[in-house]
């Protein structure tokens, strides 16, 4: 059962921007921390950013200043705005919703490819 849906990936040149979206149900959206992760080829999945139900955000240092996470409450959607993209940002990006130690299943993710 799909509980979050990622979208917005694509191919972009270095220095460009993309905005990823993570849509979920109103119930999940209202009570969960929504997080973005990414996994590059031959690398472990890594945490990128998270936003709480109250709007508090946490962004990993490697992308801080370039990536911004935000909530669109009316749309039950979390966005990851990615600016100044680099080839090393190339990965499959996933979002998950978590609460009280449990999280939604990993979905298909959305591919982001940054060309040099």
Secondary structure by P-SEA (a helix, b strand, c coil): cccccccbbbbbcccbbbbbbbbbccccccccbbbbbbbcccccccccccccccbbbbbcccccccbbbbbcccccbbbbbbcccccccccbbbbbbbcccccccccbbbbbbbcc
